[in-house]
Amino acid sequence: MSDSVTGTEMPPDPAAEADGLRDSGPDPAAPAPLDVPRTPTGDAGVDAVLERLGDAGHLGTDGHVAVYEDVHRGLRDALTALDARPGSAAPVPPYRHRS
């Protein structure tokens, strides 16, 4: 006589599940890349700053703020640099109507 049973599946062991021994698949709360495509802007500096957004997908949500602030700072600096380029015209003051 044999102790093994063929053709039947053993029910899951609740103790093994409680110990985490059973593979439950990917953790939905774990960081995962968003794989959002980024279209190049044509400005190497801006494109480099935007590439940094890809780092947010590998971090927990508590790390997203630092990445977003870094990207925002880089984009703001790029815009400020446009105003500071040599040979660029000074901003035109608003029209003041005098009557």
Stockholm file with secondary structure:
# STOCKHOLM 1.0

chainA/1-99         MSDSVTGTEMPPDPAAEADGLRDSGPDPAAPAPLDVPRTPTGDAGVDAVLERLGDAGHLGTDGHVAVYEDVHRGLRDALTALDARPGSAAPVPPYRHRS
#=GR chainA/1-99 SS CCSCCCSCCCCCCHHHHHTTCSCCCSCTTSCCCCCCCCCCCSCHHHHHHHHGGGGGGGSCHHHHHHHHHHHHHHHHHHHHHHHTSTTCCCCCCCCCCCC
#=GC SS_cons        CCSCCCSCCCCCCHHHHHTTCSCCCSCTTSCCCCCCCCCCCSCHHHHHHHHGGGGGGGSCHHHHHHHHHHHHHHHHHHHHHHHTSTTCCCCCCCCCCCC
//
